[in-house]
Amino acid sequence: MSDTEKEILDTLVDLNETVQSMATANPKPNLMPLFARLDELTRQLPRDTPPTLLHYLHKKSYEKARLFLQGRDGENAAGNCGHV
């Protein structure tokens, strides 16, 4: 895993934890900085990045991207696009 992929995974884990806490959080957390960080890190990925990961990130399928980076891509359900 590249350094950028590790940063993406860390950000995706943070996003997941933040979303899970929203039901009880007051005030509600601002997710926009996390989304902006993911967009910036996605732009930094090299050309040899796995196409599946790029697909998930470009489609904003962040849970699928997190599972992919955690080596759990087999848990991903097929999406509407027919890709995975």
N, CA, C and O atoms as a Tinker XYZ file with bonds, in Angstrom:
   336  protein
     1  N      0.845000   -1.170000    0.000000    73     2
     2  CA     0.000000    0.000000    0.000000    64     1     3
     3  C      0.893000    1.235000    0.000000    63     2     4     5
     4  O      1.824000    1.338000    0.799000    81     3
     5  N      0.606000    2.161000   -0.891000    73     3     6
     6  CA     1.393000    3.386000   -0.976000    64     5     7
     7  C      1.049000    4.319000    0.191000    63     6     8     9
     8  O      0.051000    4.120000    0.883000    81     7
     9  N      1.884000    5.331000    0.396000    73     7    10
    10  CA     1.618000    6.308000    1.456000    64     9    11
    11  C      0.290000    7.017000    1.217000    63    10    12    13
    12  O     -0.470000    7.249000    2.157000    81    11
    13  N      0.013000    7.358000   -0.027000    73    11    14
    14  CA    -1.240000    8.040000   -0.353000    64    13    15
    15  C     -2.427000    7.129000   -0.087000    63    14    16    17
    16  O     -3.439000    7.570000    0.456000    81    15
    17  N     -2.312000    5.865000   -0.464000    73    15    18
    18  CA    -3.397000    4.916000   -0.185000    64    17    19
    19  C     -3.614000    4.765000    1.318000    63    18    20    21
    20  O     -4.752000    4.640000    1.772000    81    19
    21  N     -2.528000    4.776000    2.093000    73    19    22
    22  CA    -2.634000    4.695000    3.554000    64    21    23
    23  C     -3.361000    5.928000    4.092000    63    22    24    25
    24  O     -4.214000    5.809000    4.971000    81    23
    25  N     -3.029000    7.103000    3.572000    73    23    26
    26  CA    -3.706000    8.332000    3.994000    64    25    27
    27  C     -5.188000    8.287000    3.632000    63    26    28    29
    28  O     -6.039000    8.729000    4.404000    81    27
    29  N     -5.485000    7.749000    2.453000    73    27    30
    30  CA    -6.888000    7.607000    2.043000    64    29    31
    31  C     -7.606000    6.664000    3.000000    63    30    32    33
    32  O     -8.712000    6.963000    3.451000    81    31
    33  N     -6.993000    5.536000    3.309000    73    31    34
    34  CA    -7.616000    4.586000    4.231000    64    33    35
    35  C     -7.853000    5.239000    5.594000    63    34    36    37
    36  O     -8.931000    5.091000    6.171000    81    35
    37  N     -6.869000    5.948000    6.105000    73    35    38
    38  CA    -7.035000    6.619000    7.400000    64    37    39
    39  C     -8.200000    7.606000    7.355000    63    38    40    41
    40  O     -8.986000    7.684000    8.299000    81    39
    41  N     -8.309000    8.351000    6.271000    73    39    42
    42  CA    -9.386000    9.326000    6.120000    64    41    43
    43  C    -10.728000    8.627000    5.986000    63    42    44    45
    44  O    -11.729000    9.091000    6.532000    81    43
    45  N    -10.756000    7.505000    5.258000    73    43    46
    46  CA   -12.007000    6.748000    5.113000    64    45    47
    47  C    -12.460000    6.158000    6.443000    63    46    48    49
    48  O    -13.657000    6.131000    6.732000    81    47
    49  N    -11.520000    5.687000    7.253000    73    47    50
    50  CA   -11.857000    5.161000    8.579000    64    49    51
    51  C    -12.398000    6.296000    9.447000    63    50    52    53
    52  O    -13.381000    6.116000   10.166000    81    51
    53  N    -11.759000    7.459000    9.381000    73    51    54
    54  CA   -12.224000    8.627000   10.132000    64    53    55
    55  C    -13.636000    9.017000    9.686000    63    54    56    57
    56  O    -14.496000    9.306000   10.518000    81    55
    57  N    -13.867000    9.025000    8.377000    73    55    58
    58  CA   -15.190000    9.348000    7.847000    64    57    59
    59  C    -16.227000    8.355000    8.364000    63    58    60    61
    60  O    -17.304000    8.755000    8.807000    81    59
    61  N    -15.911000    7.084000    8.309000    73    59    62
    62  CA   -16.835000    6.048000    8.766000    64    61    63
    63  C    -17.179000    6.233000   10.247000    63    62    64    65
    64  O    -18.344000    6.142000   10.633000    81    63
    65  N    -16.169000    6.492000   11.067000    73    63    66
    66  CA   -16.395000    6.696000   12.493000    64    65    67
    67  C    -17.227000    7.958000   12.742000    63    66    68    69
    68  O    -18.102000    7.967000   13.608000    81    67
    69  N    -16.955000    9.006000   11.992000    73    67    70
    70  CA   -17.693000   10.252000   12.148000    64    69    71
    71  C    -19.155000   10.070000   11.772000    63    70    72    73
    72  O    -20.042000   10.554000   12.476000    81    71
    73  N    -19.412000    9.381000   10.676000    73    71    74
    74  CA   -20.785000    9.132000   10.242000    64    73    75
    75  C    -21.525000    8.294000   11.289000    63    74    76    77
    76  O    -22.690000    8.559000   11.586000    81    75
    77  N    -20.860000    7.300000   11.840000    73    75    78
    78  CA   -21.502000    6.455000   12.848000    64    77    79
    79  C    -21.846000    7.231000   14.115000    63    78    80    81
    80  O    -22.785000    6.866000   14.823000    81    79
    81  N    -21.105000    8.292000   14.411000    73    79    82
    82  CA   -21.355000    9.080000   15.615000    64    81    83
    83  C    -22.414000   10.151000   15.416000    63    82    84    85
    84  O    -22.815000   10.802000   16.380000    81    83
    85  N    -22.870000   10.345000   14.203000    73    83    86
    86  CA   -23.773000   11.459000   13.909000    64    85    87
    87  C    -25.121000   11.362000   14.616000    63    86    88    89
    88  O    -25.726000   12.387000   14.930000    81    87
    89  N    -25.594000   10.159000   14.866000    73    87    90
    90  CA   -26.912000   10.008000   15.486000    64    89    91
    91  C    -26.965000   10.669000   16.859000    63    90    92    93
    92  O    -28.014000   11.171000   17.265000    81    91
    93  N    -25.851000   10.674000   17.571000    73    91    94
    94  CA   -25.843000   11.233000   18.918000    64    93    95
    95  C    -25.030000   12.519000   19.027000    63    94    96    97
    96  O    -25.017000   13.144000   20.088000    81    95
    97  N    -24.366000   12.920000   17.978000    73    95    98
    98  CA   -23.500000   14.104000   18.032000    64    97    99
    99  C    -24.333000   15.387000   18.042000    63    98   100   101
   100  O    -25.316000   15.522000   17.313000    81    99
   101  N    -23.907000   16.318000   18.888000    73    99   102
   102  CA   -24.542000   17.634000   18.935000    64   101   103
   103  C    -23.470000   18.641000   19.315000    63   102   104   105
   104  O    -23.025000   18.649000   20.463000    81   103
   105  N    -23.050000   19.469000   18.412000    73   103   106
   106  CA   -23.584000   19.665000   17.059000    64   105   107
   107  C    -23.105000   18.575000   16.106000    63   106   108   109
   108  O    -22.151000   17.849000   16.384000    81   107
   109  N    -23.781000   18.488000   15.003000    73   107   110
   110  CA   -23.421000   17.498000   13.981000    64   109   111
   111  C    -22.062000   17.857000   13.388000    63   110   112   113
   112  O    -21.784000   19.033000   13.153000    81   111
   113  N    -21.209000   16.856000   13.142000    73   111   114
   114  CA   -19.891000   17.133000   12.561000    64   113   115
   115  C    -20.003000   17.570000   11.104000    63   114   116   117
   116  O    -20.928000   17.193000   10.384000    81   115
   117  N    -19.038000   18.369000   10.702000    73   115   118
   118  CA   -18.959000   18.832000    9.317000    64   117   119
   119  C    -18.145000   17.816000    8.524000    63   118   120   121
   120  O    -16.952000   17.649000    8.774000    81   119
   121  N    -18.774000   17.140000    7.579000    73   119   122
   122  CA   -18.102000   16.116000    6.784000    64   121   123
   123  C    -17.346000   16.696000    5.586000    63   122   124   125
   124  O    -16.521000   16.008000    4.984000    81   123
   125  N    -17.615000   17.930000    5.244000    73   123   126
   126  CA   -17.009000   18.517000    4.045000    64   125   127
   127  C    -15.479000   18.486000    4.045000    63   126   128   129
   128  O    -14.895000   18.200000    2.999000    81   127
   129  N    -14.798000   18.765000    5.167000    73   127   130
   130  CA   -13.330000   18.676000    5.138000    64   129   131
   131  C    -12.834000   17.258000    4.826000    63   130   132   133
   132  O    -11.811000   17.094000    4.161000    81   131
   133  N    -13.547000   16.246000    5.298000    73   131   134
   134  CA   -13.149000   14.865000    4.991000    64   133   135
   135  C    -13.337000   14.567000    3.507000    63   134   136   137
   136  O    -12.481000   13.935000    2.888000    81   135
   137  N    -14.451000   15.019000    2.934000    73   135   138
   138  CA   -14.682000   14.814000    1.506000    64   137   139
   139  C    -13.634000   15.552000    0.676000    63   138   140   141
   140  O    -13.137000   15.016000   -0.314000    81   139
   141  N    -13.296000   16.777000    1.075000    73   139   142
   142  CA   -12.277000   17.551000    0.357000    64   141   143
   143  C    -10.920000   16.856000    0.437000    63   142   144   145
   144  O    -10.178000   16.817000   -0.545000    81   143
   145  N    -10.600000   16.311000    1.603000    73   143   146
   146  CA    -9.323000   15.598000    1.767000    64   145   147
   147  C     -9.271000   14.359000    0.881000    63   146   148   149
   148  O     -8.246000   14.074000    0.262000    81   147
   149  N    -10.382000   13.622000    0.823000    73   147   150
   150  CA   -10.426000   12.438000   -0.040000    64   149   151
   151  C    -10.264000   12.815000   -1.505000    63   150   152   153
   152  O     -9.565000   12.127000   -2.249000    81   151
   153  N    -10.906000   13.904000   -1.927000    73   151   154
   154  CA   -10.757000   14.360000   -3.314000    64   153   155
   155  C     -9.311000   14.719000   -3.616000    63   154   156   157
   156  O     -8.788000   14.364000   -4.673000    81   155
   157  N     -8.662000   15.422000   -2.692000    73   155   158
   158  CA    -7.266000   15.829000   -2.895000    64   157   159
   159  C     -6.347000   14.608000   -2.952000    63   158   160   161
   160  O     -5.474000   14.527000   -3.816000    81   159
   161  N     -6.538000   13.671000   -2.045000    73   159   162
   162  CA    -5.701000   12.469000   -2.044000    64   161   163
   163  C     -5.939000   11.628000   -3.297000    63   162   164   165
   164  O     -4.998000   11.049000   -3.841000    81   163
   165  N     -7.167000   11.557000   -3.751000    73   163   166
   166  CA    -7.476000   10.810000   -4.980000    64   165   167
   167  C     -6.720000   11.395000   -6.164000    63   166   168   169
   168  O     -6.217000   10.656000   -7.010000    81   167
   169  N     -6.639000   12.724000   -6.226000    73   167   170
   170  CA    -5.908000   13.376000   -7.320000    64   169   171
   171  C     -4.412000   13.074000   -7.267000    63   170   172   173
   172  O     -3.728000   13.167000   -8.286000    81   171
   173  N     -3.901000   12.717000   -6.102000    73   171   174
   174  CA    -2.469000   12.447000   -5.935000    64   173   175
   175  C     -2.085000   11.004000   -6.265000    63   174   176   177
   176  O     -0.899000   10.677000   -6.323000    81   175
   177  N     -3.062000   10.156000   -6.478000    73   175   178
   178  CA    -2.754000    8.750000   -6.747000    64   177   179
   179  C     -2.017000    8.589000   -8.080000    63   178   180   181
   180  O     -2.340000    9.272000   -9.052000    81   179
   181  N     -1.035000    7.692000   -8.128000    73   179   182
   182  CA    -0.287000    7.486000   -9.375000    64   181   183
   183  C     -1.100000    6.702000  -10.406000    63   182   184   185
   184  O     -2.146000    6.130000  -10.099000    81   183
   185  N     -0.595000    6.696000  -11.612000    73   183   186
   186  CA    -1.280000    6.019000  -12.727000    64   185   187
   187  C     -1.436000    4.517000  -12.513000    63   186   188   189
   188  O     -2.366000    3.908000  -13.044000    81   187
   189  N     -0.536000    3.919000  -11.743000    73   187   190
   190  CA    -0.604000    2.467000  -11.558000    64   189   191
   191  C     -1.488000    2.056000  -10.372000    63   190   192   193
   192  O     -1.415000    0.919000   -9.904000    81   191
   193  N     -2.316000    2.977000   -9.894000    73   191   194
   194  CA    -3.264000    2.661000   -8.826000    64   193   195
   195  C     -4.264000    1.626000   -9.346000    63   194   196   197
   196  O     -4.691000    1.711000  -10.497000    81   195
   197  N     -4.639000    0.658000   -8.520000    73   195   198
   198  CA    -5.613000   -0.339000   -8.978000    64   197   199
   199  C     -6.884000    0.328000   -9.524000    63   198   200   201
   200  O     -7.470000    1.184000   -8.861000    81   199
   201  N     -7.306000   -0.063000  -10.728000    73   199   202
   202  CA    -8.487000    0.560000  -11.342000    64   201   203
   203  C     -9.743000    0.443000  -10.480000    63   202   204   205
   204  O    -10.588000    1.339000  -10.497000    81   203
   205  N     -9.872000   -0.629000   -9.743000    73   203   206
   206  CA   -11.051000   -0.794000   -8.889000    64   205   207
   207  C    -11.079000    0.281000   -7.809000    63   206   208   209
   208  O    -12.132000    0.854000   -7.530000    81   207
   209  N     -9.935000    0.554000   -7.204000    73   207   210
   210  CA    -9.877000    1.597000   -6.181000    64   209   211
   211  C    -10.220000    2.957000   -6.781000    63   210   212   213
   212  O    -10.989000    3.721000   -6.199000    81   211
   213  N     -9.653000    3.254000   -7.936000    73   211   214
   214  CA    -9.966000    4.523000   -8.594000    64   213   215
   215  C    -11.461000    4.630000   -8.892000    63   214   216   217
   216  O    -12.064000    5.685000   -8.697000    81   215
   217  N    -12.046000    3.549000   -9.358000    73   215   218
   218  CA   -13.472000    3.534000   -9.660000    64   217   219
   219  C    -14.282000    3.887000   -8.408000    63   218   220   221
   220  O    -15.157000    4.752000   -8.454000    81   219
   221  N    -13.990000    3.219000   -7.302000    73   219   222
   222  CA   -14.717000    3.478000   -6.063000    64   221   223
   223  C    -14.566000    4.932000   -5.631000    63   222   224   225
   224  O    -15.546000    5.570000   -5.246000    81   223
   225  N    -13.358000    5.452000   -5.690000    73   223   226
   226  CA   -13.121000    6.822000   -5.241000    64   225   227
   227  C    -13.776000    7.845000   -6.158000    63   226   228   229
   228  O    -14.345000    8.828000   -5.683000    81   227
   229  N    -13.701000    7.624000   -7.465000    73   227   230
   230  CA   -14.324000    8.573000   -8.395000    64   229   231
   231  C    -15.841000    8.556000   -8.301000    63   230   232   233
   232  O    -16.492000    9.573000   -8.542000    81   231
   233  N    -16.405000    7.411000   -7.952000    73   231   234
   234  CA   -17.863000    7.290000   -7.809000    64   233   235
   235  C    -18.320000    7.642000   -6.390000    63   234   236   237
   236  O    -19.506000    7.558000   -6.071000    81   235
   237  N    -17.365000    8.036000   -5.547000    73   235   238
   238  CA   -17.651000    8.392000   -4.146000    64   237   239
   239  C    -18.227000    7.212000   -3.372000    63   238   240   241
   240  O    -19.016000    7.396000   -2.446000    81   239
   241  N    -17.837000    6.016000   -3.749000    73   239   242
   242  CA   -18.238000    4.794000   -3.043000    64   241   243
   243  C    -17.209000    4.552000   -1.942000    63   242   244   245
   244  O    -16.384000    3.643000   -2.023000    81   243
   245  N    -17.285000    5.389000   -0.918000    73   243   246
   246  CA   -16.238000    5.402000    0.094000    64   245   247
   247  C    -16.205000    4.141000    0.949000    63   246   248   249
   248  O    -15.126000    3.702000    1.348000    81   247
   249  N    -17.350000    3.555000    1.236000    73   247   250
   250  CA   -17.335000    2.312000    2.002000    64   249   251
   251  C    -16.660000    1.203000    1.196000    63   250   252   253
   252  O    -15.887000    0.416000    1.743000    81   251
   253  N    -16.952000    1.141000   -0.104000    73   251   254
   254  CA   -16.319000    0.140000   -0.958000    64   253   255
   255  C    -14.815000    0.379000   -1.050000    63   254   256   257
   256  O    -14.035000   -0.574000   -1.039000    81   255
   257  N    -14.404000    1.636000   -1.140000    73   255   258
   258  CA   -12.976000    1.959000   -1.187000    64   257   259
   259  C    -12.293000    1.551000    0.114000    63   258   260   261
   260  O    -11.186000    1.012000    0.093000    81   259
   261  N    -12.949000    1.805000    1.245000    73   259   262
   262  CA   -12.381000    1.419000    2.537000    64   261   263
   263  C    -12.208000   -0.093000    2.626000    63   262   264   265
   264  O    -11.151000   -0.579000    3.028000    81   263
   265  N    -13.240000   -0.830000    2.251000    73   263   266
   266  CA   -13.149000   -2.285000    2.290000    64   265   267
   267  C    -12.057000   -2.792000    1.349000    63   266   268   269
   268  O    -11.321000   -3.714000    1.700000    81   267
   269  N    -11.945000   -2.201000    0.163000    73   267   270
   270  CA   -10.904000   -2.585000   -0.790000    64   269   271
   271  C     -9.523000   -2.403000   -0.165000    63   270   272   273
   272  O     -8.681000   -3.299000   -0.237000    81   271
   273  N     -9.293000   -1.246000    0.447000    73   271   274
   274  CA    -7.982000   -0.963000    1.026000    64   273   275
   275  C     -7.705000   -1.813000    2.264000    63   274   276   277
   276  O     -6.548000   -2.026000    2.626000    81   275
   277  N     -8.746000   -2.292000    2.901000    73   275   278
   278  CA    -8.582000   -3.170000    4.054000    64   277   279
   279  C     -8.446000   -4.634000    3.641000    63   278   280   281
   280  O     -8.374000   -5.516000    4.498000    81   279
   281  N     -8.409000   -4.898000    2.328000    73   279   282
   282  CA    -8.285000   -6.268000    1.843000    64   281   283
   283  C     -9.580000   -7.046000    1.963000    63   282   284   285
   284  O     -9.567000   -8.276000    2.025000    81   283
   285  N    -10.700000   -6.336000    1.995000    73   283   286
   286  CA   -12.010000   -6.965000    2.188000    64   285   287
   287  C    -12.929000   -6.699000    0.995000    63   286   288   289
   288  O    -14.144000   -6.598000    1.165000    81   287
   289  N    -12.372000   -6.586000   -0.195000    73   287   290
   290  CA   -13.163000   -6.253000   -1.383000    64   289   291
   291  C    -14.245000   -7.291000   -1.658000    63   290   292   293
   292  O    -15.275000   -6.966000   -2.250000    81   291
   293  N    -14.027000   -8.523000   -1.239000    73   291   294
   294  CA   -15.022000   -9.568000   -1.439000    64   293   295
   295  C    -16.334000   -9.300000   -0.718000    63   294   296   297
   296  O    -17.359000   -9.895000   -1.053000    81   295
   297  N    -16.313000   -8.406000    0.272000    73   295   298
   298  CA   -17.525000   -8.052000    1.012000    64   297   299
   299  C    -18.361000   -6.999000    0.289000    63   298   300   301
   300  O    -19.501000   -6.740000    0.673000    81   299
   301  N    -17.804000   -6.399000   -0.743000    73   299   302
   302  CA   -18.517000   -5.351000   -1.468000    64   301   303
   303  C    -19.640000   -5.939000   -2.299000    63   302   304   305
   304  O    -19.457000   -6.922000   -3.018000    81   303
   305  N    -20.788000   -5.329000   -2.190000    73   303   306
   306  CA   -21.956000   -5.754000   -2.979000    64   305   307
   307  C    -21.874000   -5.102000   -4.357000    63   306   308   309
   308  O    -21.296000   -4.028000   -4.521000    81   307
   309  N    -22.458000   -5.766000   -5.329000    73   307   310
   310  CA   -22.496000   -5.200000   -6.685000    64   309   311
   311  C    -23.295000   -3.912000   -6.677000    63   310   312   313
   312  O    -24.345000   -3.825000   -6.042000    81   311
   313  N    -22.797000   -2.925000   -7.378000    73   311   314
   314  CA   -23.481000   -1.632000   -7.474000    64   313   315
   315  C    -24.342000   -1.544000   -8.709000    63   314   316   317
   316  O    -24.397000   -2.475000   -9.513000    81   315
   317  N    -25.010000   -0.426000   -8.852000    73   315   318
   318  CA   -25.880000   -0.197000  -10.014000    64   317   319
   319  C    -25.115000   -0.098000  -11.317000    63   318   320   321
   320  O    -25.677000   -0.345000  -12.384000    81   319
   321  N    -23.838000    0.261000  -11.250000    73   319   322
   322  CA   -23.058000    0.455000  -12.462000    64   321   323
   323  C    -22.611000   -0.886000  -13.067000    63   322   324   325
   324  O    -22.130000   -0.934000  -14.199000    81   323
   325  N    -22.775000   -1.961000  -12.306000    73   323   326
   326  CA   -22.376000   -3.269000  -12.804000    64   325   327
   327  C    -20.897000   -3.559000  -12.642000    63   326   328   329
   328  O    -20.428000   -4.630000  -13.028000    81   327
   329  N    -20.155000   -2.612000  -12.072000    73   327   330
   330  CA   -18.711000   -2.800000  -11.893000    64   329   331
   331  C    -18.452000   -3.730000  -10.728000    63   330   332   333
   332  O    -17.827000   -4.773000  -10.917000    81   331
   333  N    -18.893000   -3.405000   -9.567000    73   331   334
   334  CA   -18.877000   -4.197000   -8.316000    64   333   335
   335  C    -19.533000   -3.361000   -7.269000    63   334   336
   336  O    -19.652000   -3.789000   -6.121000    81   335
